[in-house]
Each structure stands twice: as C-alpha cells, then as structure tokens.
Amino acid sequence: KSVTQVFVLPIKEFKEANKVAQELRDAGINTEIDVMDRSVSKNFDYANVQGIPYVVVIGPEEVKEQKIKVKDMKSGKEEVTTTKQLIKKILH
C-alpha cells in the first residue's frame, strides 16, 4: 500500500497537472504524478494496485474550465471540482 493520497493523471496537460500536484503537496497531501505518459487505463490500474484513494484527471477540457476531475477509487464516483475543494475534502 502506498502513502500517496492523490494520483494526478495528466492528459496532454503536464504543466497544469504539475501545478495542481504542487498545490496539493503544499497543503500537506501526499501526491504522485504520472511522468511516464502511461495510458489512462494503466494509470487507473496503478492507482488501484497501490491503494491510492483519489485520482485527479487533468486534460484540455479541465484546463479550459479551470477544474479538475476527481475519481474516488473506493466508491468509483467521479466529480468535477476545484483543487481547493479537493484539499478541503481530504483534510477534513
């Protein structure tokens, strides 16, 4: 099991995804980011095997809307939210 709380998955938006990862780290949340440009399904498999509770997806659509897509790996629910809201959710 990993101590990582959030896995950030960039889809053609590494720079923006890196900003989000840094914001989460600055809030004290253990965060990992995919730097190997793996496929979306491989990244979800990785997070699942590692037991990482949340996967944040950041692609062109999310960047355009200035939002992040968060998948709760336990429930399987996905929601579009902001980084600040995710930080609140994890820390409280």
PDB file with one MODEL, atoms N, CA, C and O in Angstrom:
MODEL        1
ATOM      1  N   LYS A   1       0.849  -1.209   0.000  1.00  0.00           N
ATOM      2  CA  LYS A   1       0.000   0.000   0.000  1.00  0.00           C
ATOM      3  C   LYS A   1       0.877   1.248   0.000  1.00  0.00           C
ATOM      4  O   LYS A   1       1.915   1.308   0.659  1.00  0.00           O
ATOM      5  N   SER A   2       0.434   2.218  -0.744  1.00  0.00           N
ATOM      6  CA  SER A   2       1.162   3.473  -0.880  1.00  0.00           C
ATOM      7  C   SER A   2       0.676   4.487   0.157  1.00  0.00           C
ATOM      8  O   SER A   2      -0.470   4.421   0.601  1.00  0.00           O
ATOM      9  N   VAL A   3       1.544   5.422   0.542  1.00  0.00           N
ATOM     10  CA  VAL A   3       1.119   6.515   1.425  1.00  0.00           C
ATOM     11  C   VAL A   3       0.542   7.664   0.601  1.00  0.00           C
ATOM     12  O   VAL A   3       0.058   8.656   1.148  1.00  0.00           O
ATOM     13  N   THR A   4       0.601   7.513  -0.720  1.00  0.00           N
ATOM     14  CA  THR A   4       0.070   8.542  -1.614  1.00  0.00           C
ATOM     15  C   THR A   4      -1.442   8.652  -1.434  1.00  0.00           C
ATOM     16  O   THR A   4      -2.149   7.645  -1.412  1.00  0.00           O
ATOM     17  N   GLN A   5      -1.927   9.886  -1.305  1.00  0.00           N
ATOM     18  CA  GLN A   5      -3.361  10.124  -1.145  1.00  0.00           C
ATOM     19  C   GLN A   5      -4.033  10.484  -2.474  1.00  0.00           C
ATOM     20  O   GLN A   5      -5.207  10.186  -2.696  1.00  0.00           O
ATOM     21  N   VAL A   6      -3.257  11.132  -3.353  1.00  0.00           N
ATOM     22  CA  VAL A   6      -3.804  11.571  -4.640  1.00  0.00           C
ATOM     23  C   VAL A   6      -2.807  11.239  -5.738  1.00  0.00           C
ATOM     24  O   VAL A   6      -1.609  11.492  -5.610  1.00  0.00           O
ATOM     25  N   PHE A   7      -3.326  10.664  -6.824  1.00  0.00           N
ATOM     26  CA  PHE A   7      -2.513  10.403  -8.005  1.00  0.00           C
ATOM     27  C   PHE A   7      -3.005  11.328  -9.098  1.00  0.00           C
ATOM     28  O   PHE A   7      -4.182  11.286  -9.457  1.00  0.00           O
ATOM     29  N   VAL A   8      -2.127  12.163  -9.634  1.00  0.00           N
ATOM     30  CA  VAL A   8      -2.505  13.115 -10.676  1.00  0.00           C
ATOM     31  C   VAL A   8      -2.158  12.523 -12.044  1.00  0.00           C
ATOM     32  O   VAL A   8      -1.028  12.105 -12.298  1.00  0.00           O
ATOM     33  N   LEU A   9      -3.161  12.504 -12.905  1.00  0.00           N
ATOM     34  CA  LEU A   9      -3.039  11.905 -14.228  1.00  0.00           C
ATOM     35  C   LEU A   9      -3.190  13.002 -15.291  1.00  0.00           C
ATOM     36  O   LEU A   9      -4.305  13.434 -15.582  1.00  0.00           O
ATOM     37  N   PRO A  10      -2.080  13.445 -15.862  1.00  0.00           N
ATOM     38  CA  PRO A  10      -2.176  14.472 -16.910  1.00  0.00           C
ATOM     39  C   PRO A  10      -2.513  13.859 -18.266  1.00  0.00           C
ATOM     40  O   PRO A  10      -1.958  12.830 -18.651  1.00  0.00           O
ATOM     41  N   ILE A  11      -3.424  14.502 -18.979  1.00  0.00           N
ATOM     42  CA  ILE A  11      -3.716  14.094 -20.353  1.00  0.00           C
ATOM     43  C   ILE A  11      -3.359  15.281 -21.250  1.00  0.00           C
ATOM     44  O   ILE A  11      -4.155  16.202 -21.430  1.00  0.00           O
ATOM     45  N   LYS A  12      -2.158  15.240 -21.803  1.00  0.00           N
ATOM     46  CA  LYS A  12      -1.620  16.312 -22.657  1.00  0.00           C
ATOM     47  C   LYS A  12      -1.538  17.665 -21.943  1.00  0.00           C
ATOM     48  O   LYS A  12      -1.436  18.701 -22.600  1.00  0.00           O
ATOM     49  N   GLU A  13      -1.579  17.667 -20.632  1.00  0.00           N
ATOM     50  CA  GLU A  13      -1.554  18.930 -19.872  1.00  0.00           C
ATOM     51  C   GLU A  13      -0.615  18.798 -18.677  1.00  0.00           C
ATOM     52  O   GLU A  13      -1.006  19.065 -17.541  1.00  0.00           O
ATOM     53  N   PHE A  14       0.623  18.387 -18.938  1.00  0.00           N
ATOM     54  CA  PHE A  14       1.545  18.112 -17.832  1.00  0.00           C
ATOM     55  C   PHE A  14       1.823  19.349 -16.979  1.00  0.00           C
ATOM     56  O   PHE A  14       1.849  19.268 -15.751  1.00  0.00           O
ATOM     57  N   LYS A  15       2.029  20.491 -17.632  1.00  0.00           N
ATOM     58  CA  LYS A  15       2.359  21.724 -16.903  1.00  0.00           C
ATOM     59  C   LYS A  15       1.259  22.076 -15.893  1.00  0.00           C
ATOM     60  O   LYS A  15       1.536  22.370 -14.730  1.00  0.00           O
ATOM     61  N   GLU A  16       0.027  22.041 -16.354  1.00  0.00           N
ATOM     62  CA  GLU A  16      -1.120  22.356 -15.491  1.00  0.00           C
ATOM     63  C   GLU A  16      -1.275  21.300 -14.394  1.00  0.00           C
ATOM     64  O   GLU A  16      -1.544  21.632 -13.239  1.00  0.00           O
ATOM     65  N   ALA A  17      -1.106  20.034 -14.761  1.00  0.00           N
ATOM     66  CA  ALA A  17      -1.220  18.934 -13.796  1.00  0.00           C
ATOM     67  C   ALA A  17      -0.148  19.063 -12.715  1.00  0.00           C
ATOM     68  O   ALA A  17      -0.402  18.788 -11.542  1.00  0.00           O
ATOM     69  N   ASN A  18       1.029  19.477 -13.114  1.00  0.00           N
ATOM     70  CA  ASN A  18       2.120  19.659 -12.165  1.00  0.00           C
ATOM     71  C   ASN A  18       1.790  20.769 -11.160  1.00  0.00           C
ATOM     72  O   ASN A  18       2.111  20.658  -9.977  1.00  0.00           O
ATOM     73  N   LYS A  19       1.150  21.829 -11.639  1.00  0.00           N
ATOM     74  CA  LYS A  19       0.720  22.932 -10.745  1.00  0.00           C
ATOM     75  C   LYS A  19      -0.256  22.407  -9.686  1.00  0.00           C
ATOM     76  O   LYS A  19      -0.139  22.724  -8.502  1.00  0.00           O
ATOM     77  N   VAL A  20      -1.224  21.595 -10.140  1.00  0.00           N
ATOM     78  CA  VAL A  20      -2.218  21.022  -9.230  1.00  0.00           C
ATOM     79  C   VAL A  20      -1.523  20.118  -8.206  1.00  0.00           C
ATOM     80  O   VAL A  20      -1.813  20.189  -7.011  1.00  0.00           O
ATOM     81  N   ALA A  21      -0.612  19.276  -8.676  1.00  0.00           N
ATOM     82  CA  ALA A  21       0.121  18.379  -7.776  1.00  0.00           C
ATOM     83  C   ALA A  21       0.878  19.188  -6.726  1.00  0.00           C
ATOM     84  O   ALA A  21       0.898  18.823  -5.550  1.00  0.00           O
ATOM     85  N   GLN A  22       1.495  20.278  -7.150  1.00  0.00           N
ATOM     86  CA  GLN A  22       2.253  21.124  -6.221  1.00  0.00           C
ATOM     87  C   GLN A  22       1.327  21.770  -5.186  1.00  0.00           C
ATOM     88  O   GLN A  22       1.664  21.862  -4.005  1.00  0.00           O
ATOM     89  N   GLU A  23       0.162  22.211  -5.647  1.00  0.00           N
ATOM     90  CA  GLU A  23      -0.826  22.815  -4.747  1.00  0.00           C
ATOM     91  C   GLU A  23      -1.264  21.803  -3.669  1.00  0.00           C
ATOM     92  O   GLU A  23      -1.395  22.147  -2.495  1.00  0.00           O
ATOM     93  N   LEU A  24      -1.487  20.552  -4.097  1.00  0.00           N
ATOM     94  CA  LEU A  24      -1.872  19.502  -3.152  1.00  0.00           C
ATOM     95  C   LEU A  24      -0.737  19.227  -2.161  1.00  0.00           C
ATOM     96  O   LEU A  24      -0.971  19.085  -0.961  1.00  0.00           O
ATOM     97  N   ARG A  25       0.488  19.155  -2.674  1.00  0.00           N
ATOM     98  CA  ARG A  25       1.653  18.925  -1.799  1.00  0.00           C
ATOM     99  C   ARG A  25       1.830  20.062  -0.808  1.00  0.00           C
ATOM    100  O   ARG A  25       2.129  19.834   0.364  1.00  0.00           O
ATOM    101  N   ASP A  26       1.644  21.293  -1.284  1.00  0.00           N
ATOM    102  CA  ASP A  26       1.775  22.460  -0.399  1.00  0.00           C
ATOM    103  C   ASP A  26       0.764  22.413   0.739  1.00  0.00           C
ATOM    104  O   ASP A  26       1.003  22.965   1.813  1.00  0.00           O
ATOM    105  N   ALA A  27      -0.377  21.745   0.497  1.00  0.00           N
ATOM    106  CA  ALA A  27      -1.416  21.613   1.527  1.00  0.00           C
ATOM    107  C   ALA A  27      -1.112  20.426   2.451  1.00  0.00           C
ATOM    108  O   ALA A  27      -1.863  20.164   3.390  1.00  0.00           O
ATOM    109  N   GLY A  28      -0.012  19.709   2.184  1.00  0.00           N
ATOM    110  CA  GLY A  28       0.370  18.593   3.042  1.00  0.00           C
ATOM    111  C   GLY A  28      -0.220  17.258   2.616  1.00  0.00           C
ATOM    112  O   GLY A  28      -0.257  16.310   3.400  1.00  0.00           O
ATOM    113  N   ILE A  29      -0.687  17.185   1.362  1.00  0.00           N
ATOM    114  CA  ILE A  29      -1.298  15.955   0.861  1.00  0.00           C
ATOM    115  C   ILE A  29      -0.255  15.200   0.032  1.00  0.00           C
ATOM    116  O   ILE A  29       0.315  15.750  -0.911  1.00  0.00           O
ATOM    117  N   ASN A  30      -0.013  13.937   0.392  1.00  0.00           N
ATOM    118  CA  ASN A  30       0.942  13.123  -0.372  1.00  0.00           C
ATOM    119  C   ASN A  30       0.407  12.912  -1.777  1.00  0.00           C
ATOM    120  O   ASN A  30      -0.648  12.307  -1.968  1.00  0.00           O
ATOM    121  N   THR A  31       1.142  13.416  -2.759  1.00  0.00           N
ATOM    122  CA  THR A  31       0.668  13.424  -4.133  1.00  0.00           C
ATOM    123  C   THR A  31       1.724  12.876  -5.082  1.00  0.00           C
ATOM    124  O   THR A  31       2.907  13.203  -4.982  1.00  0.00           O
ATOM    125  N   GLU A  32       1.272  12.038  -5.997  1.00  0.00           N
ATOM    126  CA  GLU A  32       2.135  11.473  -7.030  1.00  0.00           C
ATOM    127  C   GLU A  32       1.586  11.913  -8.380  1.00  0.00           C
ATOM    128  O   GLU A  32       0.383  12.129  -8.520  1.00  0.00           O
ATOM    129  N   ILE A  33       2.458  12.048  -9.369  1.00  0.00           N
ATOM    130  CA  ILE A  33       2.005  12.435 -10.709  1.00  0.00           C
ATOM    131  C   ILE A  33       2.628  11.484 -11.729  1.00  0.00           C
ATOM    132  O   ILE A  33       3.773  11.059 -11.577  1.00  0.00           O
ATOM    133  N   ASP A  34       1.866  11.157 -12.761  1.00  0.00           N
ATOM    134  CA  ASP A  34       2.398  10.279 -13.808  1.00  0.00           C
ATOM    135  C   ASP A  34       3.357  11.068 -14.683  1.00  0.00           C
ATOM    136  O   ASP A  34       2.960  12.031 -15.338  1.00  0.00           O
ATOM    137  N   VAL A  35       4.631  10.654 -14.693  1.00  0.00           N
ATOM    138  CA  VAL A  35       5.629  11.314 -15.537  1.00  0.00           C
ATOM    139  C   VAL A  35       6.050  10.404 -16.691  1.00  0.00           C
ATOM    140  O   VAL A  35       6.886  10.775 -17.515  1.00  0.00           O
ATOM    141  N   MET A  36       5.463   9.219 -16.738  1.00  0.00           N
ATOM    142  CA  MET A  36       5.851   8.256 -17.771  1.00  0.00           C
ATOM    143  C   MET A  36       4.902   8.237 -18.956  1.00  0.00           C
ATOM    144  O   MET A  36       5.063   7.427 -19.869  1.00  0.00           O
ATOM    145  N   ASP A  37       3.913   9.122 -18.947  1.00  0.00           N
ATOM    146  CA  ASP A  37       2.976   9.242 -20.049  1.00  0.00           C
ATOM    147  C   ASP A  37       2.301   7.899 -20.365  1.00  0.00           C
ATOM    148  O   ASP A  37       2.165   7.511 -21.525  1.00  0.00           O
ATOM    149  N   ARG A  38       1.885   7.205 -19.302  1.00  0.00           N
ATOM    150  CA  ARG A  38       1.182   5.923 -19.478  1.00  0.00           C
ATOM    151  C   ARG A  38      -0.250   6.184 -19.920  1.00  0.00           C
ATOM    152  O   ARG A  38      -0.751   7.305 -19.823  1.00  0.00           O
ATOM    153  N   SER A  39      -0.897   5.136 -20.405  1.00  0.00           N
ATOM    154  CA  SER A  39      -2.292   5.286 -20.832  1.00  0.00           C
ATOM    155  C   SER A  39      -3.170   5.524 -19.602  1.00  0.00           C
ATOM    156  O   SER A  39      -2.782   5.219 -18.474  1.00  0.00           O
ATOM    157  N   VAL A  40      -4.348   6.070 -19.844  1.00  0.00           N
ATOM    158  CA  VAL A  40      -5.294   6.354 -18.761  1.00  0.00           C
ATOM    159  C   VAL A  40      -5.612   5.080 -17.988  1.00  0.00           C
ATOM    160  O   VAL A  40      -5.594   5.081 -16.757  1.00  0.00           O
ATOM    161  N   SER A  41      -5.904   3.995 -18.701  1.00  0.00           N
ATOM    162  CA  SER A  41      -6.269   2.750 -18.009  1.00  0.00           C
ATOM    163  C   SER A  41      -5.102   2.193 -17.191  1.00  0.00           C
ATOM    164  O   SER A  41      -5.316   1.661 -16.102  1.00  0.00           O
ATOM    165  N   LYS A  42      -3.879   2.306 -17.696  1.00  0.00           N
ATOM    166  CA  LYS A  42      -2.703   1.846 -16.939  1.00  0.00           C
ATOM    167  C   LYS A  42      -2.525   2.667 -15.659  1.00  0.00           C
ATOM    168  O   LYS A  42      -2.159   2.132 -14.612  1.00  0.00           O
ATOM    169  N   ASN A  43      -2.787   3.967 -15.759  1.00  0.00           N
ATOM    170  CA  ASN A  43      -2.682   4.832 -14.580  1.00  0.00           C
ATOM    171  C   ASN A  43      -3.737   4.474 -13.533  1.00  0.00           C
ATOM    172  O   ASN A  43      -3.438   4.433 -12.340  1.00  0.00           O
ATOM    173  N   PHE A  44      -4.961   4.218 -13.972  1.00  0.00           N
ATOM    174  CA  PHE A  44      -6.014   3.824 -13.025  1.00  0.00           C
ATOM    175  C   PHE A  44      -5.673   2.476 -12.391  1.00  0.00           C
ATOM    176  O   PHE A  44      -5.882   2.280 -11.194  1.00  0.00           O
ATOM    177  N   ASP A  45      -5.148   1.549 -13.193  1.00  0.00           N
ATOM    178  CA  ASP A  45      -4.723   0.249 -12.647  1.00  0.00           C
ATOM    179  C   ASP A  45      -3.642   0.438 -11.586  1.00  0.00           C
ATOM    180  O   ASP A  45      -3.692  -0.171 -10.517  1.00  0.00           O
ATOM    181  N   TYR A  46      -2.673   1.282 -11.891  1.00  0.00           N
ATOM    182  CA  TYR A  46      -1.574   1.561 -10.958  1.00  0.00           C
ATOM    183  C   TYR A  46      -2.119   2.098  -9.637  1.00  0.00           C
ATOM    184  O   TYR A  46      -1.769   1.607  -8.564  1.00  0.00           O
ATOM    185  N   ALA A  47      -2.981   3.117  -9.730  1.00  0.00           N
ATOM    186  CA  ALA A  47      -3.546   3.735  -8.523  1.00  0.00           C
ATOM    187  C   ALA A  47      -4.327   2.703  -7.712  1.00  0.00           C
ATOM    188  O   ALA A  47      -4.267   2.693  -6.482  1.00  0.00           O
ATOM    189  N   ASN A  48      -5.051   1.846  -8.404  1.00  0.00           N
ATOM    190  CA  ASN A  48      -5.847   0.802  -7.759  1.00  0.00           C
ATOM    191  C   ASN A  48      -4.957  -0.191  -7.015  1.00  0.00           C
ATOM    192  O   ASN A  48      -5.206  -0.505  -5.851  1.00  0.00           O
ATOM    193  N   VAL A  49      -3.921  -0.682  -7.690  1.00  0.00           N
ATOM    194  CA  VAL A  49      -2.990  -1.647  -7.094  1.00  0.00           C
ATOM    195  C   VAL A  49      -2.269  -1.023  -5.892  1.00  0.00           C
ATOM    196  O   VAL A  49      -2.033  -1.699  -4.890  1.00  0.00           O
ATOM    197  N   GLN A  50      -1.925   0.253  -5.990  1.00  0.00           N
ATOM    198  CA  GLN A  50      -1.215   0.947  -4.921  1.00  0.00           C
ATOM    199  C   GLN A  50      -2.148   1.341  -3.765  1.00  0.00           C
ATOM    200  O   GLN A  50      -1.680   1.704  -2.686  1.00  0.00           O
ATOM    201  N   GLY A  51      -3.453   1.269  -3.991  1.00  0.00           N
ATOM    202  CA  GLY A  51      -4.416   1.653  -2.953  1.00  0.00           C
ATOM    203  C   GLY A  51      -4.511   3.151  -2.755  1.00  0.00           C
ATOM    204  O   GLY A  51      -4.780   3.617  -1.647  1.00  0.00           O
ATOM    205  N   ILE A  52      -4.293   3.911  -3.817  1.00  0.00           N
ATOM    206  CA  ILE A  52      -4.375   5.382  -3.742  1.00  0.00           C
ATOM    207  C   ILE A  52      -5.856   5.774  -3.803  1.00  0.00           C
ATOM    208  O   ILE A  52      -6.557   5.405  -4.746  1.00  0.00           O
ATOM    209  N   PRO A  53      -6.336   6.526  -2.791  1.00  0.00           N
ATOM    210  CA  PRO A  53      -7.780   6.813  -2.697  1.00  0.00           C
ATOM    211  C   PRO A  53      -8.369   7.696  -3.805  1.00  0.00           C
ATOM    212  O   PRO A  53      -9.520   7.505  -4.198  1.00  0.00           O
ATOM    213  N   TYR A  54      -7.587   8.662  -4.311  1.00  0.00           N
ATOM    214  CA  TYR A  54      -8.143   9.591  -5.303  1.00  0.00           C
ATOM    215  C   TYR A  54      -7.242   9.705  -6.523  1.00  0.00           C
ATOM    216  O   TYR A  54      -6.018   9.766  -6.407  1.00  0.00           O
ATOM    217  N   VAL A  55      -7.874   9.733  -7.700  1.00  0.00           N
ATOM    218  CA  VAL A  55      -7.154  10.012  -8.935  1.00  0.00           C
ATOM    219  C   VAL A  55      -7.712  11.312  -9.496  1.00  0.00           C
ATOM    220  O   VAL A  55      -8.923  11.460  -9.661  1.00  0.00           O
ATOM    221  N   VAL A  56      -6.816  12.252  -9.789  1.00  0.00           N
ATOM    222  CA  VAL A  56      -7.199  13.530 -10.385  1.00  0.00           C
ATOM    223  C   VAL A  56      -6.801  13.495 -11.853  1.00  0.00           C
ATOM    224  O   VAL A  56      -5.639  13.267 -12.187  1.00  0.00           O
ATOM    225  N   VAL A  57      -7.778  13.724 -12.726  1.00  0.00           N
ATOM    226  CA  VAL A  57      -7.528  13.737 -14.169  1.00  0.00           C
ATOM    227  C   VAL A  57      -7.532  15.188 -14.640  1.00  0.00           C
ATOM    228  O   VAL A  57      -8.458  15.950 -14.363  1.00  0.00           O
ATOM    229  N   ILE A  58      -6.467  15.547 -15.363  1.00  0.00           N
ATOM    230  CA  ILE A  58      -6.381  16.897 -15.908  1.00  0.00           C
ATOM    231  C   ILE A  58      -6.046  16.816 -17.385  1.00  0.00           C
ATOM    232  O   ILE A  58      -4.945  16.436 -17.784  1.00  0.00           O
ATOM    233  N   GLY A  59      -7.041  17.189 -18.183  1.00  0.00           N
ATOM    234  CA  GLY A  59      -6.871  17.207 -19.633  1.00  0.00           C
ATOM    235  C   GLY A  59      -7.282  18.572 -20.164  1.00  0.00           C
ATOM    236  O   GLY A  59      -7.577  19.479 -19.386  1.00  0.00           O
ATOM    237  N   PRO A  60      -7.301  18.721 -21.486  1.00  0.00           N
ATOM    238  CA  PRO A  60      -7.641  20.015 -22.098  1.00  0.00           C
ATOM    239  C   PRO A  60      -8.987  20.584 -21.635  1.00  0.00           C
ATOM    240  O   PRO A  60      -9.116  21.789 -21.423  1.00  0.00           O
ATOM    241  N   GLU A  61      -9.988  19.707 -21.479  1.00  0.00           N
ATOM    242  CA  GLU A  61     -11.327  20.150 -21.059  1.00  0.00           C
ATOM    243  C   GLU A  61     -11.281  20.744 -19.649  1.00  0.00           C
ATOM    244  O   GLU A  61     -11.862  21.798 -19.390  1.00  0.00           O
ATOM    245  N   GLU A  62     -10.583  20.055 -18.745  1.00  0.00           N
ATOM    246  CA  GLU A  62     -10.482  20.531 -17.352  1.00  0.00           C
ATOM    247  C   GLU A  62      -9.721  21.851 -17.281  1.00  0.00           C
ATOM    248  O   GLU A  62     -10.092  22.746 -16.523  1.00  0.00           O
ATOM    249  N   VAL A  63      -8.658  21.968 -18.070  1.00  0.00           N
ATOM    250  CA  VAL A  63      -7.866  23.201 -18.077  1.00  0.00           C
ATOM    251  C   VAL A  63      -8.723  24.367 -18.565  1.00  0.00           C
ATOM    252  O   VAL A  63      -8.686  25.462 -18.005  1.00  0.00           O
ATOM    253  N   LYS A  64      -9.494  24.106 -19.620  1.00  0.00           N
ATOM    254  CA  LYS A  64     -10.366  25.142 -20.193  1.00  0.00           C
ATOM    255  C   LYS A  64     -11.370  25.634 -19.150  1.00  0.00           C
ATOM    256  O   LYS A  64     -11.643  26.831 -19.054  1.00  0.00           O
ATOM    257  N   GLU A  65     -11.918  24.696 -18.368  1.00  0.00           N
ATOM    258  CA  GLU A  65     -12.923  25.054 -17.355  1.00  0.00           C
ATOM    259  C   GLU A  65     -12.296  25.435 -16.011  1.00  0.00           C
ATOM    260  O   GLU A  65     -13.009  25.807 -15.080  1.00  0.00           O
ATOM    261  N   GLN A  66     -10.965  25.343 -15.908  1.00  0.00           N
ATOM    262  CA  GLN A  66     -10.244  25.601 -14.659  1.00  0.00           C
ATOM    263  C   GLN A  66     -10.776  24.742 -13.514  1.00  0.00           C
ATOM    264  O   GLN A  66     -10.979  25.217 -12.397  1.00  0.00           O
ATOM    265  N   LYS A  67     -10.994  23.463 -13.828  1.00  0.00           N
ATOM    266  CA  LYS A  67     -11.495  22.489 -12.858  1.00  0.00           C
ATOM    267  C   LYS A  67     -10.606  21.252 -12.915  1.00  0.00           C
ATOM    268  O   LYS A  67      -9.712  21.154 -13.755  1.00  0.00           O
ATOM    269  N   ILE A  68     -10.861  20.319 -12.019  1.00  0.00           N
ATOM    270  CA  ILE A  68     -10.182  19.026 -12.065  1.00  0.00           C
ATOM    271  C   ILE A  68     -11.255  17.944 -11.967  1.00  0.00           C
ATOM    272  O   ILE A  68     -12.305  18.149 -11.357  1.00  0.00           O
ATOM    273  N   LYS A  69     -10.981  16.792 -12.574  1.00  0.00           N
ATOM    274  CA  LYS A  69     -11.901  15.662 -12.452  1.00  0.00           C
ATOM    275  C   LYS A  69     -11.300  14.725 -11.416  1.00  0.00           C
ATOM    276  O   LYS A  69     -10.146  14.313 -11.533  1.00  0.00           O
ATOM    277  N   VAL A  70     -12.087  14.393 -10.404  1.00  0.00           N
ATOM    278  CA  VAL A  70     -11.602  13.545  -9.320  1.00  0.00           C
ATOM    279  C   VAL A  70     -12.385  12.249  -9.300  1.00  0.00           C
ATOM    280  O   VAL A  70     -13.616  12.256  -9.315  1.00  0.00           O
ATOM    281  N   LYS A  71     -11.665  11.128  -9.265  1.00  0.00           N
ATOM    282  CA  LYS A  71     -12.324   9.836  -9.125  1.00  0.00           C
ATOM    283  C   LYS A  71     -11.989   9.277  -7.759  1.00  0.00           C
ATOM    284  O   LYS A  71     -10.821   9.105  -7.410  1.00  0.00           O
ATOM    285  N   ASP A  72     -13.033   8.993  -6.989  1.00  0.00           N
ATOM    286  CA  ASP A  72     -12.887   8.329  -5.695  1.00  0.00           C
ATOM    287  C   ASP A  72     -12.741   6.847  -6.005  1.00  0.00           C
ATOM    288  O   ASP A  72     -13.688   6.208  -6.465  1.00  0.00           O
ATOM    289  N   MET A  73     -11.555   6.298  -5.753  1.00  0.00           N
ATOM    290  CA  MET A  73     -11.267   4.925  -6.165  1.00  0.00           C
ATOM    291  C   MET A  73     -12.046   3.890  -5.353  1.00  0.00           C
ATOM    292  O   MET A  73     -12.235   2.765  -5.816  1.00  0.00           O
ATOM    293  N   LYS A  74     -12.500   4.250  -4.150  1.00  0.00           N
ATOM    294  CA  LYS A  74     -13.290   3.307  -3.346  1.00  0.00           C
ATOM    295  C   LYS A  74     -14.706   3.192  -3.872  1.00  0.00           C
ATOM    296  O   LYS A  74     -15.209   2.090  -4.094  1.00  0.00           O
ATOM    297  N   SER A  75     -15.354   4.341  -4.073  1.00  0.00           N
ATOM    298  CA  SER A  75     -16.754   4.332  -4.496  1.00  0.00           C
ATOM    299  C   SER A  75     -16.896   4.262  -6.016  1.00  0.00           C
ATOM    300  O   SER A  75     -17.932   3.841  -6.531  1.00  0.00           O
ATOM    301  N   GLY A  76     -15.853   4.676  -6.725  1.00  0.00           N
ATOM    302  CA  GLY A  76     -15.926   4.717  -8.181  1.00  0.00           C
ATOM    303  C   GLY A  76     -16.589   5.974  -8.708  1.00  0.00           C
ATOM    304  O   GLY A  76     -16.717   6.150  -9.920  1.00  0.00           O
ATOM    305  N   LYS A  77     -17.018   6.861  -7.796  1.00  0.00           N
ATOM    306  CA  LYS A  77     -17.699   8.094  -8.210  1.00  0.00           C
ATOM    307  C   LYS A  77     -16.690   9.099  -8.766  1.00  0.00           C
ATOM    308  O   LYS A  77     -15.564   9.213  -8.282  1.00  0.00           O
ATOM    309  N   GLU A  78     -17.127   9.818  -9.791  1.00  0.00           N
ATOM    310  CA  GLU A  78     -16.309  10.877 -10.369  1.00  0.00           C
ATOM    311  C   GLU A  78     -17.034  12.196 -10.201  1.00  0.00           C
ATOM    312  O   GLU A  78     -18.258  12.270 -10.309  1.00  0.00           O
ATOM    313  N   GLU A  79     -16.255  13.245  -9.932  1.00  0.00           N
ATOM    314  CA  GLU A  79     -16.862  14.576  -9.870  1.00  0.00           C
ATOM    315  C   GLU A  79     -15.891  15.601 -10.421  1.00  0.00           C
ATOM    316  O   GLU A  79     -14.673  15.436 -10.347  1.00  0.00           O
ATOM    317  N   VAL A  80     -16.458  16.663 -10.976  1.00  0.00           N
ATOM    318  CA  VAL A  80     -15.649  17.768 -11.454  1.00  0.00           C
ATOM    319  C   VAL A  80     -15.688  18.826 -10.363  1.00  0.00           C
ATOM    320  O   VAL A  80     -16.758  19.243  -9.920  1.00  0.00           O
ATOM    321  N   THR A  81     -14.504  19.253  -9.936  1.00  0.00           N
ATOM    322  CA  THR A  81     -14.414  20.155  -8.792  1.00  0.00           C
ATOM    323  C   THR A  81     -13.197  21.064  -8.957  1.00  0.00           C
ATOM    324  O   THR A  81     -12.619  21.143 -10.041  1.00  0.00           O
ATOM    325  N   THR A  82     -12.815  21.740  -7.892  1.00  0.00           N
ATOM    326  CA  THR A  82     -11.600  22.563  -7.926  1.00  0.00           C
ATOM    327  C   THR A  82     -10.562  21.932  -6.996  1.00  0.00           C
ATOM    328  O   THR A  82     -10.892  21.107  -6.144  1.00  0.00           O
ATOM    329  N   THR A  83      -9.328  22.329  -7.174  1.00  0.00           N
ATOM    330  CA  THR A  83      -8.252  21.807  -6.325  1.00  0.00           C
ATOM    331  C   THR A  83      -8.519  22.169  -4.866  1.00  0.00           C
ATOM    332  O   THR A  83      -8.330  21.345  -3.971  1.00  0.00           O
ATOM    333  N   LYS A  84      -8.959  23.406  -4.632  1.00  0.00           N
ATOM    334  CA  LYS A  84      -9.233  23.856  -3.253  1.00  0.00           C
ATOM    335  C   LYS A  84     -10.305  22.987  -2.585  1.00  0.00           C
ATOM    336  O   LYS A  84     -10.176  22.630  -1.413  1.00  0.00           O
ATOM    337  N   GLN A  85     -11.362  22.647  -3.331  1.00  0.00           N
ATOM    338  CA  GLN A  85     -12.428  21.812  -2.770  1.00  0.00           C
ATOM    339  C   GLN A  85     -11.922  20.411  -2.458  1.00  0.00           C
ATOM    340  O   GLN A  85     -12.316  19.817  -1.454  1.00  0.00           O
ATOM    341  N   LEU A  86     -11.051  19.880  -3.311  1.00  0.00           N
ATOM    342  CA  LEU A  86     -10.482  18.556  -3.065  1.00  0.00           C
ATOM    343  C   LEU A  86      -9.613  18.584  -1.810  1.00  0.00           C
ATOM    344  O   LEU A  86      -9.668  17.661  -0.997  1.00  0.00           O
ATOM    345  N   ILE A  87      -8.820  19.625  -1.650  1.00  0.00           N
ATOM    346  CA  ILE A  87      -7.962  19.753  -0.462  1.00  0.00           C
ATOM    347  C   ILE A  87      -8.825  19.760   0.801  1.00  0.00           C
ATOM    348  O   ILE A  87      -8.515  19.071   1.773  1.00  0.00           O
ATOM    349  N   LYS A  88      -9.911  20.541   0.783  1.00  0.00           N
ATOM    350  CA  LYS A  88     -10.835  20.593   1.934  1.00  0.00           C
ATOM    351  C   LYS A  88     -11.389  19.198   2.239  1.00  0.00           C
ATOM    352  O   LYS A  88     -11.424  18.771   3.393  1.00  0.00           O
ATOM    353  N   LYS A  89     -11.819  18.496   1.188  1.00  0.00           N
ATOM    354  CA  LYS A  89     -12.422  17.177   1.337  1.00  0.00           C
ATOM    355  C   LYS A  89     -11.432  16.198   1.987  1.00  0.00           C
ATOM    356  O   LYS A  89     -11.806  15.435   2.877  1.00  0.00           O
ATOM    357  N   ILE A  90     -10.183  16.224   1.543  1.00  0.00           N
ATOM    358  CA  ILE A  90      -9.189  15.282   2.053  1.00  0.00           C
ATOM    359  C   ILE A  90      -8.748  15.644   3.467  1.00  0.00           C
ATOM    360  O   ILE A  90      -8.532  14.756   4.291  1.00  0.00           O
ATOM    361  N   LEU A  91      -8.614  16.917   3.752  1.00  0.00           N
ATOM    362  CA  LEU A  91      -8.090  17.331   5.061  1.00  0.00           C
ATOM    363  C   LEU A  91      -9.144  17.366   6.171  1.00  0.00           C
ATOM    364  O   LEU A  91      -8.794  17.491   7.344  1.00  0.00           O
ATOM    365  N   HIS A  92     -10.433  17.258   5.818  1.00  0.00           N
ATOM    366  CA  HIS A  92     -11.467  17.323   6.854  1.00  0.00           C
ATOM    367  C   HIS A  92     -12.227  16.046   7.024  1.00  0.00           C
ATOM    368  O   HIS A  92     -13.125  15.968   7.863  1.00  0.00           O
TER     369      HIS A  92
ENDMDL
END
